[in-house]
Amino acid sequence: MKILVIFFCISSSYAQEVYFLSGKNFTHYNFNTTETKTSVKLNSRAGNFYEVGVSSSIQDTQFLYSGAIVLEEFNAVGWDIVSKYTWSSQYIGAKATGYYPLINHECNCYNRTSWNLMLFASLSALTLIDGQQSINASYYDLKGTYYDLKKNEEFKGVFIEPSIGLQIKYSMFSYGAVSFGYSYNKAFNFLNSTTEKLGFDSHQLQFGIHLNTP
């Protein structure tokens, strides 16, 4: 965690923009085991995500890049013939992103507005900070069984998450901009040596606030 904070502080001194993104992850768990075939049917479940980062442009090109600290929730719900299961997990990590503008439009009106459509690709490294599995528990009846996911090897370690998406960004005056985006993310844990393998497929909806630096 200290390394992430130091990275952010150093990067911000060279940034042209500081930004904050928030939104929703709609996650599907990819769970496989070599021991027995699971009979649990898994469905996606919404979770929050937060991203704080800095961005800058590459000199003499249209490309932009950013570095960020991210907090993501990967949640799911499942059931079999006798039980209902829910999984809630929170991961923190670092993220690097590259952007390429597909469309740029500027207005030479009094408020100097502009908007652009950008294609982006990113790579994140994430690790579990908290998580819980519940069986047969509901909002009204909390007498179900709960398990700490930090004790499950398939949830631990470092998950590598590549993603690709689109972002629409609307700039106002010279202060900053707001953005809306979508990305498809796929997380893997290559270091998991157990018989149970876990990955996450997520559709992510984003809203962002961007502030220009002096």
N, C-alpha and C positions, 0 to 999 in steps of 0.2 A: 504493500500500500504506500509506503514512504517513497518508493521508486517512482510510482505513478504521479505522486504529488510533485516531486522534484522535476520530473519530465514535463509536467504541465507548466510549472513556473518558468522554466528555461525557455520553453517553446513560445510562451505568451509574449516574451520580449521581442520576438522576431515576427509576430503575427500581424496580419492586416485586418483580422476579424476574430472576435470572440463570439461563440455561439452556444446556445442551449437547445437541445432537442428533447422532446418527450412524446409519448404515444403509447400504442398498444402492440403487443406481440400476440399473434394467434398461432399457437405452437402445436405441432404433432410430434409425439415421442416415437422414435425408431428404436424399439427394444428387441434384441435378439439374444437367444441363449442356445448353447450347444448341448445342454443337458436334456431338457424337455421342451416341447412346444407349448407356449403359453396359450391359455384359452381366454385370456382377458382381452376384451375389445376396447381399444383406445380411441378417444376422440380429443380434438383440440380444445383448448380452454384459454381464454384471454388472460394476459398478464401485462404489467406496465414495463416501460423501459425509459431510461434517462441517459442523456449523453451531454457532457460538457467538454468543449474543445476549442481549439484555435485553428485558423486556416490562413493560407497565404497562396499567392500565385507563383508559378514558375516563370522566371524572367524570359521575356521574348516569346512566350507561348500562350496558348489559350487554356492550358491545363492549370488546375488548382489542386492543392493537397491539404489535408488536415490531420491533426493528431488529437485524440480525445480519451477521456476516461468514461467508461460506460457501466451502467448497472441495468441488468436485464432479468426479467422474470420469465421462466419457462414452466408453464402449467399445463396439466392434462387431467382428464377424467376418464375412468374406465369401469367396466363391470364384467362379472361372469354370472353364472346361474344363481349364485347365492349372495354375492357381495357387490357393493359399490366402492370404488377407489377414487381418491383424488390425490394429485401430486402438485406441490407448490415449491418451486426452487428459485433461489436468487443467486445470480452470478455477477462478479465484478471483474473488470479487466481493462485492457488498453486496446485502442482501435486506430488504424491508419486507413485513410480514404483518399482516393484520387477522383477528380471530377473533370468532365469534359462538357463544355456548353454546346448543346445541339441547336438552340434557338436563342438569339439575343434581340431584345427590342427596347429601344430607349425613346423617351418622350422629351422633347425640348421645351416642355411647358414650364410654368413658373416653379413647380415643386420638384422638378428633375427626377421624375419617377422612371423606373425601368423594370422589366421582368425578363427572366430567362428560364429555359428548360435545360436541365443538366442530367447527363448520364453519369452514374458513379459506381465504383466498385471499391470494396473495403475488405480488410482482413483484421479480425479480432482474436485476442487470446484471453480466455475467460477461466475463472476458477470459482468454485462454490463457496459462498459465505453463509448460506442458511437454506434449509429446506425441510419439508415435512410431507409424509404420506399419511393419509387417514383412510380408515376403512369403516364404512357404514356410519359416518358422522354427517350431520347436516347443520345448517345455520341455527336451527331451533333445538336440535338434540346433539349436544357435544359429548355424549357418552361413548363415542366410538373409540377405536384403537388408533393410536398415533405412533409414527416411527420417525426418527431423526435421520434425514437423508445424508447427513455428514458422516454417518457410519456405513453407508453403502458405497462400495468401491467404484461402482459404475457411474456414480454421480461426482466422484472426486477427481483430482488431477487437473490437467489443463486441456480445455476444449478450444480447438481452432475453428473459427467461424468465418468463412468467406461469404460475401453477399454482393448483390448487384441490384440496382434500382434506379428510379427517376426522382428528380426533385424540381419543383417549380418554386422560384424565388422572386419575390416582389420587393424591390428596393424603394425606400421613401427618403427623399432629401439626401443628405450626406451622413445621416446618423446610423442607418442600418437597414434591416430588411426582415421580412417574415417569410416562412417557407412551408410548403406541404410536400410530403414525399411518401414513396412506397419502396420497400425493398424485400427481396426474397433472400432468406438467410439459411445456411445449412451448417450445423456445428458437429464436429467429430472429436472423439477422444482417442488419439492414436496410441497413447501410452497405457491404456487399460489392458492388462494382461489376464483378466479374469474371464470366465466362461460367459459372463453376462455383458453384452455390449449395448451402449446407449448413445443415441444421437438425437439432435433436435432439428426439425424443419419448421421455419417460422415465416409467416407473412407479417410484415411490420408496417404500420401506418405511423407517420411522423408529422409533428408540428414543431416549427423551429423559430427562435428569435435570434437575430444576428446583429451584433453591434460592431461598428467600425472602430478600429483603434486609431489613436492620434498618429 
